[in-house]
Amino acid sequence: MKWRKEEGRGGTKVGISTARLLAKGGLIGPKKGMHIANYFPCHEYYQKYEGYKAGEEGYPSNAGLD
């Protein structure tokens, strides 16, 4: 949410809504939790792109904001 505020981009409508809910201490069900958990391994390859890590040129890249 910090990146989105600073960069004015990143995330899907559903992802942003879920992030806001969790940031406010809201709860999600097991199905939604599994959906979120499945996201990370599917997008692990983004880490190889320049700008993914702080200090690299182009940080934060679109990969870090998705």
Chimera marker file (.cmm) of the C-alpha trace (Angstrom):
<marker_set name="trace">
<marker id="1" x="0.000" y="0.000" z="0.000" r="1" g="1" b="0" radius="0.5"/>
<marker id="2" x="2.942" y="2.314" z="0.680" r="1" g="1" b="0" radius="0.5"/>
<marker id="3" x="4.330" y="1.760" z="-2.829" r="1" g="1" b="0" radius="0.5"/>
<marker id="4" x="0.909" y="2.360" z="-4.359" r="1" g="1" b="0" radius="0.5"/>
<marker id="5" x="0.559" y="5.634" z="-2.477" r="1" g="1" b="0" radius="0.5"/>
<marker id="6" x="4.065" y="6.784" z="-3.409" r="1" g="1" b="0" radius="0.5"/>
<marker id="7" x="4.049" y="5.611" z="-7.033" r="1" g="1" b="0" radius="0.5"/>
<marker id="8" x="0.374" y="6.034" z="-7.884" r="1" g="1" b="0" radius="0.5"/>
<marker id="9" x="0.230" y="2.597" z="-9.493" r="1" g="1" b="0" radius="0.5"/>
<marker id="10" x="0.332" y="-1.121" z="-8.809" r="1" g="1" b="0" radius="0.5"/>
<marker id="11" x="-2.048" y="-3.824" z="-7.767" r="1" g="1" b="0" radius="0.5"/>
<marker id="12" x="-5.441" y="-4.928" z="-8.971" r="1" g="1" b="0" radius="0.5"/>
<marker id="13" x="-8.768" y="-3.645" z="-7.662" r="1" g="1" b="0" radius="0.5"/>
<marker id="14" x="-9.304" y="-6.924" z="-5.806" r="1" g="1" b="0" radius="0.5"/>
<marker id="15" x="-5.744" y="-6.948" z="-4.441" r="1" g="1" b="0" radius="0.5"/>
<marker id="16" x="-5.990" y="-3.366" z="-3.244" r="1" g="1" b="0" radius="0.5"/>
<marker id="17" x="-9.333" y="-4.017" z="-1.586" r="1" g="1" b="0" radius="0.5"/>
<marker id="18" x="-7.972" y="-7.097" z="0.179" r="1" g="1" b="0" radius="0.5"/>
<marker id="19" x="-4.809" y="-5.259" z="1.268" r="1" g="1" b="0" radius="0.5"/>
<marker id="20" x="-6.864" y="-2.433" z="2.763" r="1" g="1" b="0" radius="0.5"/>
<marker id="21" x="-9.085" y="-4.911" z="4.589" r="1" g="1" b="0" radius="0.5"/>
<marker id="22" x="-6.085" y="-6.745" z="6.074" r="1" g="1" b="0" radius="0.5"/>
<marker id="23" x="-4.294" y="-3.497" z="6.960" r="1" g="1" b="0" radius="0.5"/>
<marker id="24" x="-7.326" y="-2.471" z="9.010" r="1" g="1" b="0" radius="0.5"/>
<marker id="25" x="-7.254" y="-5.768" z="10.904" r="1" g="1" b="0" radius="0.5"/>
<marker id="26" x="-10.055" y="-7.359" z="8.895" r="1" g="1" b="0" radius="0.5"/>
<marker id="27" x="-10.375" y="-11.087" z="8.424" r="1" g="1" b="0" radius="0.5"/>
<marker id="28" x="-10.486" y="-13.207" z="5.303" r="1" g="1" b="0" radius="0.5"/>
<marker id="29" x="-11.702" y="-16.739" z="4.833" r="1" g="1" b="0" radius="0.5"/>
<marker id="30" x="-9.574" y="-19.822" z="4.144" r="1" g="1" b="0" radius="0.5"/>
<marker id="31" x="-10.388" y="-19.785" z="0.421" r="1" g="1" b="0" radius="0.5"/>
<marker id="32" x="-9.160" y="-16.197" z="0.047" r="1" g="1" b="0" radius="0.5"/>
<marker id="33" x="-6.091" y="-17.014" z="2.159" r="1" g="1" b="0" radius="0.5"/>
<marker id="34" x="-5.183" y="-19.895" z="-0.149" r="1" g="1" b="0" radius="0.5"/>
<marker id="35" x="-5.676" y="-17.659" z="-3.183" r="1" g="1" b="0" radius="0.5"/>
<marker id="36" x="-3.260" y="-15.102" z="-1.719" r="1" g="1" b="0" radius="0.5"/>
<marker id="37" x="-0.737" y="-17.795" z="-0.761" r="1" g="1" b="0" radius="0.5"/>
<marker id="38" x="-0.795" y="-19.138" z="-4.334" r="1" g="1" b="0" radius="0.5"/>
<marker id="39" x="0.135" y="-15.729" z="-5.719" r="1" g="1" b="0" radius="0.5"/>
<marker id="40" x="3.672" y="-15.634" z="-4.356" r="1" g="1" b="0" radius="0.5"/>
<marker id="41" x="5.169" y="-18.771" z="-5.954" r="1" g="1" b="0" radius="0.5"/>
<marker id="42" x="3.565" y="-17.855" z="-9.290" r="1" g="1" b="0" radius="0.5"/>
<marker id="43" x="5.313" y="-14.478" z="-9.335" r="1" g="1" b="0" radius="0.5"/>
<marker id="44" x="8.648" y="-15.409" z="-7.799" r="1" g="1" b="0" radius="0.5"/>
<marker id="45" x="10.359" y="-14.978" z="-11.183" r="1" g="1" b="0" radius="0.5"/>
<marker id="46" x="9.873" y="-11.189" z="-10.942" r="1" g="1" b="0" radius="0.5"/>
<marker id="47" x="12.791" y="-11.103" z="-8.512" r="1" g="1" b="0" radius="0.5"/>
<marker id="48" x="15.267" y="-11.581" z="-11.377" r="1" g="1" b="0" radius="0.5"/>
<marker id="49" x="14.305" y="-8.295" z="-13.076" r="1" g="1" b="0" radius="0.5"/>
<marker id="50" x="16.255" y="-5.091" z="-12.520" r="1" g="1" b="0" radius="0.5"/>
<marker id="51" x="14.451" y="-2.665" z="-10.261" r="1" g="1" b="0" radius="0.5"/>
<marker id="52" x="12.862" y="-5.340" z="-8.095" r="1" g="1" b="0" radius="0.5"/>
<marker id="53" x="15.171" y="-4.708" z="-5.142" r="1" g="1" b="0" radius="0.5"/>
<marker id="54" x="15.766" y="-1.433" z="-3.319" r="1" g="1" b="0" radius="0.5"/>
<marker id="55" x="18.896" y="0.307" z="-4.570" r="1" g="1" b="0" radius="0.5"/>
<marker id="56" x="18.601" y="-1.029" z="-8.123" r="1" g="1" b="0" radius="0.5"/>
<marker id="57" x="17.958" y="1.318" z="-11.029" r="1" g="1" b="0" radius="0.5"/>
<marker id="58" x="14.248" y="1.570" z="-11.767" r="1" g="1" b="0" radius="0.5"/>
<marker id="59" x="13.164" y="0.565" z="-8.247" r="1" g="1" b="0" radius="0.5"/>
<marker id="60" x="10.344" y="-0.072" z="-7.670" r="1" g="1" b="0" radius="0.5"/>
<marker id="61" x="9.762" y="-1.842" z="-10.961" r="1" g="1" b="0" radius="0.5"/>
<marker id="62" x="6.316" y="-2.794" z="-12.193" r="1" g="1" b="0" radius="0.5"/>
<marker id="63" x="7.126" y="-6.318" z="-11.007" r="1" g="1" b="0" radius="0.5"/>
<marker id="64" x="7.450" y="-5.085" z="-7.446" r="1" g="1" b="0" radius="0.5"/>
<marker id="65" x="4.216" y="-3.147" z="-7.704" r="1" g="1" b="0" radius="0.5"/>
<marker id="66" x="2.072" y="-5.900" z="-9.199" r="1" g="1" b="0" radius="0.5"/>
<link id1="1" id2="2" r="1" g="1" b="0" radius="0.2"/>
<link id1="2" id2="3" r="1" g="1" b="0" radius="0.2"/>
<link id1="3" id2="4" r="1" g="1" b="0" radius="0.2"/>
<link id1="4" id2="5" r="1" g="1" b="0" radius="0.2"/>
<link id1="5" id2="6" r="1" g="1" b="0" radius="0.2"/>
<link id1="6" id2="7" r="1" g="1" b="0" radius="0.2"/>
<link id1="7" id2="8" r="1" g="1" b="0" radius="0.2"/>
<link id1="8" id2="9" r="1" g="1" b="0" radius="0.2"/>
<link id1="9" id2="10" r="1" g="1" b="0" radius="0.2"/>
<link id1="10" id2="11" r="1" g="1" b="0" radius="0.2"/>
<link id1="11" id2="12" r="1" g="1" b="0" radius="0.2"/>
<link id1="12" id2="13" r="1" g="1" b="0" radius="0.2"/>
<link id1="13" id2="14" r="1" g="1" b="0" radius="0.2"/>
<link id1="14" id2="15" r="1" g="1" b="0" radius="0.2"/>
<link id1="15" id2="16" r="1" g="1" b="0" radius="0.2"/>
<link id1="16" id2="17" r="1" g="1" b="0" radius="0.2"/>
<link id1="17" id2="18" r="1" g="1" b="0" radius="0.2"/>
<link id1="18" id2="19" r="1" g="1" b="0" radius="0.2"/>
<link id1="19" id2="20" r="1" g="1" b="0" radius="0.2"/>
<link id1="20" id2="21" r="1" g="1" b="0" radius="0.2"/>
<link id1="21" id2="22" r="1" g="1" b="0" radius="0.2"/>
<link id1="22" id2="23" r="1" g="1" b="0" radius="0.2"/>
<link id1="23" id2="24" r="1" g="1" b="0" radius="0.2"/>
<link id1="24" id2="25" r="1" g="1" b="0" radius="0.2"/>
<link id1="25" id2="26" r="1" g="1" b="0" radius="0.2"/>
<link id1="26" id2="27" r="1" g="1" b="0" radius="0.2"/>
<link id1="27" id2="28" r="1" g="1" b="0" radius="0.2"/>
<link id1="28" id2="29" r="1" g="1" b="0" radius="0.2"/>
<link id1="29" id2="30" r="1" g="1" b="0" radius="0.2"/>
<link id1="30" id2="31" r="1" g="1" b="0" radius="0.2"/>
<link id1="31" id2="32" r="1" g="1" b="0" radius="0.2"/>
<link id1="32" id2="33" r="1" g="1" b="0" radius="0.2"/>
<link id1="33" id2="34" r="1" g="1" b="0" radius="0.2"/>
<link id1="34" id2="35" r="1" g="1" b="0" radius="0.2"/>
<link id1="35" id2="36" r="1" g="1" b="0" radius="0.2"/>
<link id1="36" id2="37" r="1" g="1" b="0" radius="0.2"/>
<link id1="37" id2="38" r="1" g="1" b="0" radius="0.2"/>
<link id1="38" id2="39" r="1" g="1" b="0" radius="0.2"/>
<link id1="39" id2="40" r="1" g="1" b="0" radius="0.2"/>
<link id1="40" id2="41" r="1" g="1" b="0" radius="0.2"/>
<link id1="41" id2="42" r="1" g="1" b="0" radius="0.2"/>
<link id1="42" id2="43" r="1" g="1" b="0" radius="0.2"/>
<link id1="43" id2="44" r="1" g="1" b="0" radius="0.2"/>
<link id1="44" id2="45" r="1" g="1" b="0" radius="0.2"/>
<link id1="45" id2="46" r="1" g="1" b="0" radius="0.2"/>
<link id1="46" id2="47" r="1" g="1" b="0" radius="0.2"/>
<link id1="47" id2="48" r="1" g="1" b="0" radius="0.2"/>
<link id1="48" id2="49" r="1" g="1" b="0" radius="0.2"/>
<link id1="49" id2="50" r="1" g="1" b="0" radius="0.2"/>
<link id1="50" id2="51" r="1" g="1" b="0" radius="0.2"/>
<link id1="51" id2="52" r="1" g="1" b="0" radius="0.2"/>
<link id1="52" id2="53" r="1" g="1" b="0" radius="0.2"/>
<link id1="53" id2="54" r="1" g="1" b="0" radius="0.2"/>
<link id1="54" id2="55" r="1" g="1" b="0" radius="0.2"/>
<link id1="55" id2="56" r="1" g="1" b="0" radius="0.2"/>
<link id1="56" id2="57" r="1" g="1" b="0" radius="0.2"/>
<link id1="57" id2="58" r="1" g="1" b="0" radius="0.2"/>
<link id1="58" id2="59" r="1" g="1" b="0" radius="0.2"/>
<link id1="59" id2="60" r="1" g="1" b="0" radius="0.2"/>
<link id1="60" id2="61" r="1" g="1" b="0" radius="0.2"/>
<link id1="61" id2="62" r="1" g="1" b="0" radius="0.2"/>
<link id1="62" id2="63" r="1" g="1" b="0" radius="0.2"/>
<link id1="63" id2="64" r="1" g="1" b="0" radius="0.2"/>
<link id1="64" id2="65" r="1" g="1" b="0" radius="0.2"/>
<link id1="65" id2="66" r="1" g="1" b="0" radius="0.2"/>
</marker_set>
